[in-house]
Amino acid sequence: MILRHSFIPLNNGRLSHLCGALDEHLRTIEQALGVKIAHRHEQFKVDGPKAKANRAMEVLQALYEQAARPISASTVQLMLAGDGTEPLPTEDAQLATRRADLRARTSTQGVYLQAIAANDITFGIGPAGTGKTYLAVACAVDALERGAVQRIVLTRPAVEAGERLGFLPGDMVQKVDPYLRPLYDALYELMGYDKVQKSFERNALEIAPLAFMRGRSLNNAFIILDEAQNTTPEQMKMFLTRIGFGSKAVVTGDISQIDLPKGQTSGLIEAERVLKRVEGISHVRFTSADVVRHPLVARIVDAYDAASSATRRARDAA
C-alpha cells in the first residue's frame, strides 16, 4: 500500500528536523516498521503493508508537530516504541521527579504504573529495556517526595552474570554498589546527585543486600527488588514477608536472563505461579513491544525468544 501526504504550509526548518541529518530519522522509521519512505520537499510517500504504512504516517505526523526544534534519535525511538497515541490519561502519570516529561510510553507501562499505585506488591516481569526498573524507581521517588513513605530500600541478589568477580573490597555498601548501579543511575536522573547523597545521609535511601534482610520488618518504606529472576524460592519468600505497615514493594526481573546454577528454580517464576491469585498482589508482563531502547533491542529479544521456543519444542519432541 502506498500512502501520500504533504506537510503544508511548507516549513523547511520543520522538514529538516523531521527527517534528521542525512534522513536518519526516516531510516529509523523504515527499519522499525519495514516500510519505504520517499520525500520531495513537503511531499512524503510511504510504501508498505497497510497497517505498517498507516503507523509510519502517524509517526511522521506526530514528529512533525514536535519539529519546531531539532528532534533527537531517542525521541524517534520512543515514538516508535509507543502505541501511537497520546500519553495515557492515568492519575499516576504525573510523578514528582526531576523529569517533568516522565510518563508511560506504552500501554503496558501505563498498566504497570496503575498497578504500583493500587497494590502493595507489584511484579514487573519482562525483557531488558522495557522500563520496569526505571518506572519502579520513579514511583519510589514520587512516594518519598510526597511523604507517602519515609524511605526507599533498594536490594537485589548478588549473582554475577556468568562471570566470577571474586571478593570485592570495601564495606557492605561498597561491595553491593556494583550490583545496584542501574538503580543508582535512575536515582541520580530522577532526584539529582546532591539530593541522593543527602537522602543517604539521613537514611531516607538504603542499600540492603538481600542476604541480610532476614528478620527485618520494613515499615513505611518503598522497597524495590531488582533482578529477582536470580533469587531462590526461599529468598523470594523471605523478601516478600519483610513488608511492613505502610510499605509498598516492587519486584522486577527478566526470566530469560536467569544466572542461577543449572537446575536451580528461580524464585521469581515460582512466586508468579504461587501468588497469581493473592489479593493485593499484581503481576504485569512486558513484551518486546514495550522495549523503549534502540529498536534493535526489541528485535534481539524476539530473536532469542524464538530460538528458546525452538529449543524447547525440539527437546519436547525428543
C-alpha positions in Angstrom: 0.0 0.0 0.0 1.2 3.5 -0.9 0.3 6.5 1.3 1.0 10.1 0.3 0.9 13.2 2.5 2.0 16.8 2.1 3.1 18.8 5.2 1.7 22.2 4.5 2.3 25.1 4.8 5.8 24.4 3.7 8.3 24.9 6.5 11.8 23.9 5.6 13.0 24.1 9.2 10.4 21.6 10.4 11.0 19.3 7.5 14.7 19.3 8.2 14.1 18.4 11.9 11.6 15.8 10.9 14.0 14.0 8.5 17.1 14.4 10.7 20.7 14.6 9.5 21.0 12.6 6.2 17.4 11.4 6.7 18.5 9.4 9.7 15.0 9.6 11.4 13.3 8.4 8.2 15.7 5.4 8.0 15.0 4.6 11.7 11.2 4.5 11.0 11.8 2.4 7.9 13.9 -0.2 9.8 11.5 -0.3 12.7 8.3 -0.7 10.7 9.5 -2.4 7.5 8.3 0.3 5.1 9.9 2.6 2.5 9.7 6.3 2.8 10.4 8.8 0.0 10.0 12.5 0.0 10.5 15.5 -2.2 10.3 18.8 -0.3 7.0 18.7 1.7 5.6 15.7 -0.2 6.1 12.3 1.5 5.3 8.8 0.2 5.2 5.7 2.4 5.2 2.2 0.8 4.5 -0.9 2.8 1.8 -3.2 4.3 -1.4 -1.2 5.2 -1.1 -1.3 9.0 2.7 -0.5 8.9 2.2 2.3 6.4 -0.5 3.9 8.4 1.6 3.6 11.6 4.6 5.2 9.8 2.4 8.1 8.6 1.1 8.6 12.2 4.7 8.7 13.5 5.7 11.2 10.8 2.7 13.4 11.6 3.4 13.3 15.4 7.1 14.0 14.9 6.3 16.9 12.5 4.2 18.5 15.3 7.3 18.4 17.5 9.7 19.6 14.8 9.8 23.3 15.8 13.2 22.3 17.3 15.7 19.5 16.4 14.4 16.0 17.2 16.7 13.6 18.9 17.1 9.9 17.9 15.8 8.8 21.3 12.6 10.8 20.7 12.0 8.9 17.4 12.7 5.5 19.1 10.4 6.3 21.9 7.7 7.3 19.5 8.1 4.0 17.7 8.0 2.1 21.0 4.7 3.7 21.9 1.3 2.7 20.6 0.9 5.9 18.5 -1.4 7.6 20.9 -1.1 10.5 23.3 0.1 9.8 26.9 -2.2 7.5 28.8 -4.7 9.5 30.9 -3.7 7.9 34.2 -3.7 9.5 37.5 -0.2 8.2 38.2 1.2 9.7 35.0 2.3 12.8 36.9 5.1 11.7 39.2 7.0 14.1 41.5 10.5 13.7 40.0 13.0 15.9 38.2 11.8 14.5 34.9 8.8 16.7 34.0 8.2 14.6 30.9 8.1 11.2 32.7 5.1 9.2 31.6 4.1 5.8 30.4 5.4 5.2 26.8 3.4 2.1 26.1 0.0 0.8 27.3 1.7 -1.9 29.4 3.8 0.7 31.2 0.6 2.6 31.9 -0.9 -0.6 33.4 2.3 -1.1 35.4 2.1 2.4 36.9 -1.5 1.9 37.8 -0.7 -1.5 39.4 2.0 0.0 41.6 -0.3 2.7 42.7 -3.2 0.3 43.5 -1.3 -2.6 45.1 1.1 -3.2 47.9 3.2 -5.7 46.0 3.7 -5.5 42.2 5.7 -7.9 40.0 7.1 -6.4 36.8 8.4 -9.2 34.5 9.8 -8.8 31.0 12.8 -8.3 28.8 15.5 -5.7 29.1 14.7 -2.2 28.1 11.0 -2.1 28.9 11.4 0.4 31.7 10.2 -1.8 34.6 13.1 -0.9 36.9 13.2 2.8 35.9 9.5 3.3 36.5 9.7 1.4 39.8 12.4 3.9 41.0 10.3 6.8 39.7 7.3 5.6 41.7 9.5 5.2 44.8 10.9 8.8 44.4 7.4 10.1 43.9 6.2 8.4 47.1 9.2 9.7 49.0 8.7 13.3 47.7 5.0 13.2 48.6 5.7 11.9 52.1 3.8 8.6 51.4 6.8 6.7 52.6 9.8 7.6 54.9 12.5 5.8 52.9 13.4 3.9 49.8 15.1 0.5 50.2 17.0 -1.0 47.2 18.0 -4.6 47.0 19.0 -7.3 44.6 20.6 -10.8 44.8 24.4 -10.7 44.4 24.6 -13.0 41.5 27.1 -12.3 38.7 26.0 -12.6 35.0 28.2 -15.6 34.1 31.5 -14.2 35.4 33.1 -14.6 38.8 34.4 -11.3 40.0 35.8 -12.7 43.3 35.6 -10.9 46.6 35.1 -7.1 46.2 36.9 -4.7 48.5 35.3 -2.2 50.9 32.4 -2.2 53.4 29.0 -3.8 52.8 27.6 -0.9 50.8 30.7 -0.7 48.6 30.5 -4.5 47.9 26.9 -4.3 46.8 27.2 -1.0 44.8 28.3 -2.6 41.5 25.2 -4.8 41.5 22.9 -1.9 42.1 24.3 0.5 39.5 21.2 0.6 37.3 19.1 1.7 40.3 21.7 4.4 41.2 21.6 5.7 37.6 17.8 6.0 37.8 18.0 7.7 41.2 20.6 10.3 40.0 18.5 11.1 37.0 15.2 11.4 38.9 16.5 13.1 42.1 19.8 14.7 41.3 23.2 13.7 42.7 23.2 16.1 45.6 19.7 15.1 46.8 20.6 11.4 46.5 23.7 11.9 48.7 21.7 13.9 51.3 19.0 11.2 51.3 21.6 8.5 52.1 22.9 10.7 54.9 19.5 11.0 56.6 18.7 7.3 55.9 15.9 8.1 53.5 17.7 5.9 51.0 19.1 2.5 52.0 21.0 -0.3 50.3 20.0 -3.6 51.8 21.7 -6.7 50.5 19.1 -9.4 50.1 21.1 -11.9 52.1 20.9 -9.5 55.2 17.2 -8.8 55.1 16.0 -11.8 57.1 14.4 -10.9 60.4 13.6 -7.3 59.4 10.2 -5.6 59.2 10.2 -2.7 56.7 7.5 -0.2 57.7 6.6 3.0 55.8 9.1 2.1 53.0 9.1 1.7 49.3 11.2 -1.5 48.6 12.5 -2.4 45.2 13.9 -5.9 44.5 15.7 -5.8 41.1 17.0 -8.8 39.1 14.5 -11.0 41.0 14.9 -13.8 38.5 18.2 -14.6 40.3 16.5 -15.2 43.7 15.9 -18.7 45.0 12.3 -19.6 46.1 13.5 -19.3 49.8 15.0 -15.8 49.2 11.8 -14.6 47.4 9.6 -15.8 50.3 11.9 -14.2 52.8 11.8 -10.9 50.9 8.1 -10.8 50.4 7.5 -11.4 54.1 9.6 -8.4 55.1 6.8 -6.0 54.0 5.6 -3.9 57.0 2.8 -1.4 57.6 2.5 1.5 55.1 5.0 -0.1 52.7 5.0 -0.9 49.0 7.2 -3.4 47.2 8.0 -3.7 43.5 9.7 -6.9 42.2 11.3 -6.7 38.8 13.0 -9.3 36.7 13.6 -11.0 33.4 13.1 -14.8 33.4 15.1 -15.1 30.1 18.2 -13.9 32.0 18.5 -16.3 34.9 22.1 -16.6 36.2 21.4 -19.2 38.9 23.2 -22.6 38.9 21.8 -25.0 36.4 18.8 -26.9 37.9 18.0 -24.2 40.5 14.4 -22.9 40.4 14.0 -19.2 40.1 12.1 -17.6 43.0 10.5 -15.2 40.5 9.0 -17.9 38.4 7.7 -19.7 41.5 6.3 -16.6 43.0 4.4 -15.7 39.9 2.8 -19.2 39.9 2.1 -19.3 43.6 0.9 -15.8 44.1 -1.1 -15.1 40.9 -4.5 -15.2 42.8 -3.5 -13.5 46.0 -5.4 -10.2 46.6 -3.2 -7.1 46.8 -0.5 -8.5 44.6 -0.4 -7.5 40.9 1.6 -9.2 38.1 2.5 -7.1 34.9 4.0 -8.9 31.9 6.1 -6.8 29.5 7.0 -8.0 25.9 9.4 -6.8 23.2 6.7 -4.4 22.1 7.3 -2.4 25.3 11.1 -2.0 24.7 11.9 1.7 24.8 15.6 1.4 24.0 17.1 1.2 20.5 14.6 -0.5 18.1 17.3 -3.2 17.5 16.9 -4.3 21.2 13.3 -5.4 20.5 14.4 -7.5 17.5 17.2 -9.1 19.6 14.7 -10.0 22.3 12.4 -11.5 19.7 15.2 -13.5 18.1 16.3 -15.0 21.4 12.7 -15.8 22.4 12.2 -17.6 19.0 15.4 -19.6 19.5 14.4 -20.6 23.0 11.0 -21.7 21.8 12.5 -23.8 19.0 14.9 -25.4 21.5 12.1 -26.3 23.9 10.0 -27.8 21.1 12.9 -29.9 19.9 13.6 -31.1 23.5 9.9 -32.0 24.0 9.7 -33.8 20.7 12.9 -35.9 21.6 
